[in-house]
Amino acid sequence: LCVFSSLQLVSLLLIGIAAWGIGFGLISSFRVVGVVIAVGVFLFFIALVGLIGAVKHHQVLLFFYMIILLLVFIVQFSVSCACLALNEEQQSQLLEVGWNNTNSARTDIERNLNCCGFRVFYPNETCASDCFRSRHCKPCAPIMEEYAGMVLRFVGGIGLFFSFTEILGVWLTYRYRNQKDPRANPSAFI
């Protein structure tokens, strides 16, 4: 039951962080928030399937829970390792691709970090930050790069921790699934 609780904790954490980001105006992209909330709801339902399967000792539910948890582990472990393995040049390239492909994220970054432009500030462009009125803005890339490494290490470490609790859940589910149901007819096993 501890593994089901950790998966529910992760799902509620994802939903809470997305709601917090929208509530405080840090994120205005409903697409990003929608994906985070959808992943949180999906993980919550998977944890619920595992919990029901464990309580009722339902072999099929436990099997599907184990398979889906194994797939979640593979994806989460891969993403966590990628977050921890990115060097500064790769982080910079990733930030530039994100900057060039999303207008809503660009607006959020400019507003929250009080910067304009990616590498160079051009006073004739539009910008959502407060410093734009005085025309003395810093470019956003150095500020974002300062935080990117720290955030990627934090996200990668947390993801790695929870991925190991998930593989523990797969192993425990496999072991529990192969046990005899104590409520079953004892003479059926002879």
Secondary structure, 3 states (H helix, E strand, C coil): CHHHHHHHHHHHHHHHHHHHHHHCCCCCCHHHHHHHHHHHHHHHHHHHHHHHHHHHCCHHHHHHHHHHHHHHHHHHHHHHHHHHHCCHHHHHHHHHHHHHHCHHHHHHHHHHHCCCCCCCCCCCCCCCCHHHCCCCCCCHHHHHHHHHHHHHHHHHHHHHHHHHHHHHHHHHHHHHHCCCCCCCCHHHHC
